[in-house]
Each structure stands twice: as C-alpha cells, then as structure tokens.
Amino acid sequence: MAPNKVIRIEVPDAQRGAQLEERLSGSELTGSDPEGWAVVGMADGNLSQALGTIRQWLRDEAIDHTVVHVGGRPHTLTRD
C-alpha cells in the first residue's frame, strides 16, 4: 500500500463507523470505545469520490465534521 493512498476517517462510534465502512468499498472499521474508532481504506486513485461519499455520510448522520487522514496528513472535512 502506498502511504499517500491510505485514507483514515475518524468516526464517533462503532455503529456510524460501520455505516461508513459499508459505503466505502474495501474499507475496514478499526479501534475500540476507549481508544476511538476509525474507518481505514484506500482512496484507489479517486480521492474526490471518497471525500464526496464521506461528506454525504456526514450529512446523512447529522455529523458536523470529521478528521480525514490522507497519506498520514489530517484534514478536517465538514458536511457542507
């Protein structure tokens, strides 16, 4: 895996993380309640599509924002 293609999305809980995992093909929910949860996967060369999917998930779940790590760099993504 090339590090610049790895995408990790911080999620508020396992249930909403599982919902995002279903939307992003090839992704995996990781973490635990005390440590926090994240969905990890590959952008597969289409980062803009992945970000659009995450933004739609934020809207659907009424979450204001999340932190998306792309290639190890954090970026705040808002639903609007």
C-alpha positions as CSV (number, residue, x, y, z in Angstrom):
1,M,0.0,0.0,0.0
2,A,1.4,3.4,-1.0
3,P,1.0,5.7,2.0
4,N,-0.4,8.6,0.0
5,K,-3.4,6.4,-1.0
6,V,-4.3,5.3,2.5
7,I,-7.3,7.1,3.9
8,R,-8.4,7.0,7.6
9,I,-11.6,8.6,8.7
10,E,-12.2,9.3,12.4
11,V,-15.8,8.2,13.4
12,P,-17.7,9.0,16.5
13,D,-18.8,5.4,17.3
14,A,-18.8,1.9,16.0
15,Q,-22.3,2.0,14.7
16,R,-21.8,5.0,12.5
17,G,-18.4,3.8,11.6
18,A,-19.9,0.5,10.3
19,Q,-22.3,2.6,8.2
20,L,-19.4,4.5,6.6
21,E,-17.5,1.2,6.1
22,E,-20.3,-0.1,4.0
23,R,-20.3,3.0,1.8
24,L,-16.5,2.9,1.2
25,S,-15.6,-0.3,-0.7
26,G,-12.6,-2.1,0.7
27,S,-12.5,-0.2,4.0
28,E,-12.3,-1.6,7.5
29,L,-13.6,-0.3,10.9
30,T,-10.8,-0.3,13.5
31,G,-10.5,0.8,17.1
32,S,-12.4,0.5,20.3
33,D,-14.6,2.6,22.6
34,P,-11.8,3.8,24.9
35,E,-9.3,4.4,22.0
36,G,-11.8,5.8,19.4
37,W,-12.9,4.5,16.1
38,A,-11.7,4.9,12.5
39,V,-12.5,3.6,9.1
40,V,-9.4,2.8,7.1
41,G,-9.2,2.0,3.4
42,M,-7.7,3.0,0.1
43,A,-8.6,6.1,-2.0
44,D,-7.8,4.0,-5.1
45,G,-6.9,7.0,-7.2
46,N,-10.3,8.6,-6.7
47,L,-9.9,10.7,-3.6
48,S,-12.6,13.2,-4.7
49,Q,-15.2,10.4,-4.9
50,A,-14.2,9.0,-1.5
51,L,-14.4,12.5,0.0
52,G,-17.9,13.0,-1.6
53,T,-19.0,9.7,0.0
54,I,-17.7,10.8,3.4
55,R,-19.4,14.2,3.1
56,Q,-22.7,12.6,2.2
57,W,-22.3,10.2,5.2
58,L,-21.7,13.3,7.4
59,R,-25.0,14.8,6.1
60,D,-27.0,11.6,6.5
61,E,-25.7,11.0,10.0
62,A,-26.0,14.7,11.0
63,I,-22.3,14.9,12.0
64,D,-20.8,18.4,11.7
65,H,-17.3,17.4,10.8
66,T,-14.7,14.7,11.0
67,V,-10.9,14.4,10.5
68,V,-9.8,12.6,7.4
69,H,-6.2,11.4,7.3
70,V,-4.8,11.1,3.7
71,G,-1.3,9.8,3.5
72,G,-0.9,10.5,7.2
73,R,-1.9,14.1,7.0
74,P,-5.0,15.2,8.8
75,H,-7.7,17.3,7.1
76,T,-11.0,18.4,8.7
77,L,-14.0,17.7,6.4
78,T,-17.3,19.3,7.1
79,R,-20.7,18.1,5.9
80,D,-21.5,21.3,4.0
